Amino acid sequence: MDPRALPPRLVIDPSLPSEVSLELRSSPHILRMARSGAQVDTAHNPALMFALPGFLLLLSLMLGASVLFVGSLGFGLMVLMRWMATDSTYRSTRRRLRLARAYAAHYILPEDLDHPCQMLLRRAQNAVDAILSSRVHHAGLIDTIDNQVTLPEEVWQIGQRLRQLSSMHAEQGRIIPRELPPGMEDAFKPYTKALDAAWTSLSQRVRHLESYAKQVLKADKVYQTHRRLEALAAKTPEYQQLIADTVRDELAHERIRELAGQAAHVRKLFEESILEARLAAGELIRTPLS
């Protein structure tokens, strides 16, 4: 399936402490529960399992029934074992749900966005993935540290605005009637145009990201070629000697110059591609959303 057609991934505010971010990221189903207002099912509270054996134990003491006492005690032991196995999960779910509610404004779920906004956010994520997974990024050739800080923040800023835009789109759909009375169309146009302007701005922002990713991928290809050429360059003396030994003098000098020139040409292409990637990144930074 085309990655561009997939829904966006969960986006978490990069300014959150790492332990909070990790906890939120590990439980997307809990985040959905928090977003929908769902509660932990108290009917399955492990502590409630002690009610029946406790009642039976009390009844056996009141009636003096030893068989009932032994039965209720055995049942109570089984419940205790079950409680020990399930209470940890129950408490963990409640704790994570409290955390998800406390940080509800600091994450964006795919379902927080309408379909066009989902697709735009996914494009932004794909562009950032391409940049951060590139060879030139890992080699530290395109401001690696800056990318790791600014690009997640960029996706978060885009996601926040897309969430707001989706919400306002839905609000307009509820407020503006499908069939307007004659002469009333112009009254609603400024509100529709405001959302259109926001969409255009966010789309342009994502295109900047994609332009940066495109330049990085171009640099990646040249970098790969450059690395291979370096492997051959180490053997240049052998090639030069071969030519000198087998070709007439006037041709030998020409071939040797070609070897040196080719190496310089590829290096120049590589340096230019890195420069273009950095310029694209600079354009991104010069027009911040935040």
N, C-alpha and C positions, 0 to 999 in steps of 0.2 A: 504493500500500500504506500502511496506517495506520502512522505512525511509532512508535506505541506497541507495535506487534507486531514491530518490528525488534529484532534482538539488540543489546546495548549496544556502544558503541565502546570501543576500547582506552583504558584509564585509566592515566595515568602520575603518579607521585608528584610533586606540584607543588614539593616542596622540592629536587628535583634541579637541578643547574646547567643553564642553558638549552641549552648546547651538547650535553650528554648527553641531555636530554629530546628535543631535535630529532633526534638520531641514532637514538634508540630509536623514535621515532614514524615515522621515514621507512622503517623496515624491519620491518613486522609479521611477515613470513614468517620473518625471522631470529629474532624473538622466539619464534615457534612452534618453530623448530628447537632453540633453547636450552631451552625448556620440556620438549620431548620427549626431550632428550638426544641429538639427532642430531648427527653429525659432518660436517665438510666432506669431500666425496668425494676422498680422496687419490689415487684412481686417475686423477683428472683434474688432478693437480698439474701446472701448466705446465712445471715444471723437469724432470719425467720425460720430456718430449718430446725432450730432448737425448740420451737414452740410446742410441737406435737410430742416429742419425747419428754420434754419437761412436764407437760400436762399429764402424760401417762405415769411418770415417776411420782408426781404429787398425788395422783389418784391411788397408786399402789400403796403409798405410805398411809393415806387416810383409811384405806380399806384393809390394810394388813395383808394384802395378797402377794405372797412371795413369788409366785409364777409371773404375775404381772410386773413385779419389781425387776426380776431378772430380765424379762423381755424388754421392758422399757429401757433398762440400763444398756443392754446389748444394742438396741436400736439407737440409743443416744451415742454410743461409741462409733457406730457406722456413720451417723450424721456428723460427728466431730471430724472424722477422717475426710468426709466429703467437703465439709466447711474449710478445712485446711487446704484442700486442693483448689477451691474456687474463690475463696475470699480474696486472695492476692490479685486475681484477675479483675474481680469486682472493684476493689479499691483502686487499682491502676486505671480502670476505665473512668471512674468518677474523677480521679485526679487529672487525667488528660482532658476530660470534658471541661473541667473548671479552667484549665490552662487555655483551651481553645476558645472559651468564651471571653477570658480576660484579654486575649490577643486577637479578637475577632476582626479588628481593623487592620491587622498586620499580615494577612494572607489573602490570596485571591484564588478561588476555585474556578474551574472551567465553567461551571453552571452559574457563576456570578455574572457571566457575560452573555450577550446575545450572539448569534452565529457569526455575523460579520466581524464583531469585535474579537471573538475567539480566533478566527482565522488570522486577524492582524497580529494578535499577540503571539500566535504560533510562528508567524513569519519572523517576528523579532527574536524569539527563542532560537529558531533555526539559524539565524544569522550569528547570534552570539555563540552558539555551539560550534559553528564552523570556525570562528575566530579562535576560540579557546582551545580547540582540538588541533589547530594547525601546527605544522612543524616549526614555522618561524616564530610562533608564540612560545612554544616549548624551548626553542633555542635562545629565547630572550632577545630577539631582534626587533620586536615591535612593542616596546614598552610593556613587558609582561605584567609587572606589578600593577601598573595603572589599569590595564585591561581587566584584571581580576577584581578590581575595586569598582571601576566606573561602569563596566558593562552589566553586572547584576543590578546595580542601582538604576541604570537606564531601563532595563526590563521592568523593574518594580515601578518606576515612575510612569512608564507607558501603561502598565497593567492597571495602576490606580485610576488613571484618567479614562481608560476603556471601561472600567467598572462603573465609574460615574456616568459615562456616556450611555452605557447600556441601560442604567437605571432611568436616566432622563428620557431615553427613547421609549421605554416601557410606559413611563408616566405620560408622555405625549400621546401614546396610543390609547391610553385610558381617557384622557381629557378631550382630545380633539375628535369630534364626531367624523365618521366616514363621509357623510353627506352634509356639506355645509350649506346653509341658506345662501341664496344669491347675494353677492356683495360682501360676504364675510371672509372670503379666502385671504384677502390681504391682511386682515387683522392677525392671522395666525402665522403668516410668513416669517416675521422676524424671529420667532422662536424656532421654527424649523431651520432657518438659515444659520442660527447660532450653533445648532448641533452639527449642521453640515460643515461649518467652518472648523469646529473642533475635530471632526472626522478627517478633514483635509490636512490639518496640522499634524495629527497623529500618524496619518498615512505617510506624510513626507518624512516624519521622524524615523519611521520604520525603513523607508527607502534609503535614508542616510546610513542606517545600520547595515542594510543589505549591500550598499555600495562599498562600505568598509570591508565587509566579508568578502566581496568579490575581489577587491584589491589584495586582500590577504591570501586568498586562494591562488591568485595569479602569482604572488610572490612565492607561495609554496611550490608551485611547479618549477619556477626558475631556480629556487633553492635546491630542489631535488636534482635538477640538471647540474647546478653548480657543484654539488657534493660529488656527483659522478665525475665531473670534469677534474675536480681536485685529485680524485684517485688516479686518473690518467696523467695529470700534471706531474705527479710524483715520478712517473716513468718517462717524462719528457727527454731526459738525457739519453735514454736508450733509443728512443725514436730518432733523436737528432743524430746519434751515432750511426743508426741504421741507414738513414738518408745519406749521410756523409760518405759512408762506405760503399753505397750502391748507386748513387746518382751522380751525374757529372756536376762539377763544382758550381756552375752558374745556376743549375736547377736546385741544387742542395740548399744554397743560401735562401732561395725563394720559399722552399717548403718549410725551412726552419722558421722563417719570419711568419709564415701562415700559422704554424703551431702556436707561437707566442701571441700573435694577434687574435686567434680564436679564443684563447684563454682569457685575454683581456676583454674581449667583446662579451663573453658570457658573464664575466664578473660585473661589467658595466650594466648589463641587463638586470642582473640580480640586485645591484645597488639601487637602480632606478625603480624596480618593483617594490622594494622595501620603502623607498621614499614615498611612492604613491600611496602605499598602505598607511604610512604615518600621516600624510596629508589628509587622507580620508578620515582618519581618527581625529585629527585636529578640527576638521569641519564639524564632526559630531560634538566635540567638546565645546566649540564656540557657540553652539545653539542649544544650551541645556534646557531640559524641561523643568527641572527642580528649581 
